[in-house]
Amino acid sequence: MSDVHGNVDALRAVLAEVDRLGCSRILNLGDHASGPLAAAETLDVLMARDDMVSVRGNHDRYLLKPPETLGPSDAVAAAQLTDAHMEWLAALPTTALVDDVFLCHGTPDSDETYWLHDVTPRGDLVDRSGPTVAALAATAPIEAQVLLCGHTHLPRIVQLSNGAVMLNPGSVGLPAYDDVTPVPHVVQSGDPAARFAMMERRSRGWDLSLHRVAYDASRMVALAQAHNRPDWAHPLQTGWFDS
């Protein structure tokens, strides 16, 4: 799973489904707390799980910076967090290898680069080509059979020419957003449900499946509205950034 962004109600819904399915391990790809929602609650839930391997996302890294340098979403989250929360975030690795599964937030070299998607100079979000995806994988451990990333909040599975599989599970907590890097653009899934993926090792290799979990987003929407963030409230309600 990836990109909870402080949406603890979506997180609890996903974890309940994960537990119902009997998953033995959770791989968490970062951006845990940033947003005008419930950062401290979210980290309390994540830190209590002993079956989870987590890596650091770009917004987790931002939260560790001086408060006066933070953007509005990071600043709201940081104000909620305790020293223990910050220590947990600071201790997260940027990448991890779990058996033959590689974890990162963006790409192996950057927590701010989209791996499975790209942004055109006009600001359109497009799928990256197979060769480009493979080129970005060049610095991942060669023994990895599954490469996991988040960051774009959009679920996608790509088979690479060397037999490895790329997976982005989508976002647990924020289905749409806008950004200005590398140029202004919008990312929107069109679905307000929480997202995760499941991996099951079989004799023929890994089976991967994408999952959605409907949940009651009303409390999170109210928190976004209380912080005067319609750019969060609307996506949480609809899955779309644009009205």
N, C-alpha and C positions, 0 to 999 in steps of 0.2 A: 504494500500500500504506500501511498505518497500524499504529500501536500494536504495535510489536515488543516493547517492554517487557523488553529484555535477553535475550530468547529467541533466542540466536544460532543455535541449531540449526534452528529454524523459519525464521529469516531466510535461512540458507544454502540451505535447501530451496526457498524461494520464489525466491531469486535464480537458482538453477540452472534452475528452470522458466522464469523470465522470459528468461534467456539462451537456453534451448532454443527458445522461441517467437520469438526474434529481435526483441524489443522494442527500440526505439531510444532510449527515454527512460524513466526511472523517476521518478514523483512520489510523495514520501514525506510523509505527513501528520502526523507527530509522535508523541510519547511513545516515544522510541527506547530508553531505557536503564533506566528506573525499574523496580525489582523485585529480588527476592532470587535473581537468576540470574547472568547473565554480562554485566554492563554494559560493561566495558572491551572485551571481545571483540567485542561488538555494535558499539560505536562505531568500533573499528578496521576492521571490515568496511564499515560505512557510509561512513566517511571516505575509504576507498580507491576508492570508485566515482566516476568522473568523468562518469557518465551520469545522475546523480541530482539532482533538485531537492527540497530538504527544507524544511519549515516546523517551527516550534516548537510542541510540545504543552504542556498544562498541567503535566505532570510534568517535562518538560524545563525549564520555568521554575522549578519547585520546586527542582530539583537545583542551581540557581544561588544559592539562599538559604544563610544561615549553617547549618552542619551541625547545630547544637543545635536548630534549628527544624524539622527534617525528620521526616516520618513514617517508620515502620519500613521500608517498601519503598524510599523515596527514600534513606534513610540507608545501607542496604546498598549500593545502587548508587553513591552519591556516594563512599563509601569506596574503591571500586575505580578511580575515574576519575583521570586525570592532569590537569595544567594544560592540556595540549593538547586533551584531551577537553572540558574546561569551556569553553575558548575557542571551540571549534567549536559547542557548544550555545549559547553567548552570542551568537554571530554569526548564528544562524538568524533569519529573519524570521518574524513571526507569521502573515502571509498572503503569497501570491504569485499572480501572473498569468502563465501560460505560454501564449502565443498567446491562444486564446479559452477557456482552462481556468483556473478560479479554485481555489486551494488554501487551505484553512484546517484547523485541527484540530477545533474545535467549531462555531462560527458565525463570520461575518465580524467580529463585535464581541466575542466571548468564547471563550476556550479551555476554559471549564468548562460551557458550555451545550450540551445535546443538540440537534442540528438536526432530525434525522429521527425522533426519538423523544421521548417525554415521560414524566414520572413523576407518577402520580396522588397525591393526598394520602394514600392508603392504601399507597403504595409499589409499585403495579403499573406495569410498563413497558408503554407503549402507543405505537402509531404516531401521529405527528403528522398532522393533516389537511393537505391540499394548500394551503389558504389560509394556514395558520399557517407552513408551510414557506416559502411564497413571501414572507410578511411578513418572516421572518428573513433572507431573501435581499436585502432592499431596499438594504442597504449594500454589497453585492458589486458589482464593476465591471459596468456594464450591458452591456458587450460580451461577457461570458462566456457561452458556450453550454453549458458543463459546469461544475457547481459540485461540488467534492469536499470531503468532510469525513470525520473519523474519530470518535474519542472514545467512541462507544457500543460499539465492538467488534462490531457486528452489521451484516452486509451488507444493503444495501437500495438500490434504484433508484427514483426518483420523477420523473415528467414534470411540469413546471410549466406553468401556463396560457400563459406567454409563449413556450413552445417550448424553453426551457432544460431541462436534465436534471440532477437531483441524484444523486450517487453516494456511498455509504459502502462501501468495499471489505471491511469487516470487519477483524478483527485478525490480524496475522501471528502474534503470540506469546502471547496470553492470551485464551482463548475464553470465560471467565466470571470475574465478580468481584462484589464488593459495594461499596456506597458509602453515604454518609450524607447526601449533598446532592442534591436539596433536602430529601428525607426518606430514611430508610433504605430501601434497595431492592437487588435483585439483578438482574444482567444475565447471561444465560447463553445461549450459542448452541446447546448440546447436541451440538457436534461438535468434537473435539480437533484437527482438521486446521488447518494454517495457511491463511490466506485472503489473497487479493489480487484485483484486478480488472484487466481489460485493456480498453484503449480503442483503436479503430482508426478513423482518419478516412477516410470514403468520400465519393463525390460527393454522396450524399444526406444527409450529416451524419455524426455520430459513432455508431459501433457500440460498445456497452458489454456486457461479459460478466463474470460473477462466477466465480472459480476457487477450488478448494480443493486443497491439497497435503498428502498424508499424509507424516509424517516420524517418526523415532524420538525420542520425547520423554523417554526414560529418563534421560539425563544431566541435563536440566533439572528433571525431577521430583526427582532425587537432590539437586540443589542447593537446591531449595525445602525439601525435608525436612531438609537439613543446617542450614538457617536456621530450623527449627521453624515452617514455614509450610504447614500442611495446606490452608489456604485458597488456596494456589497449586498445590500438588502435585495435589490432586484435580481441579481444572479442567484442568490440563495433561494428565492421564490420560484424562479422560472428556468434557470440554466442558461439564460441569455444575458449578455452584457448590454446589448442594444435593446431599447424598448420596442 
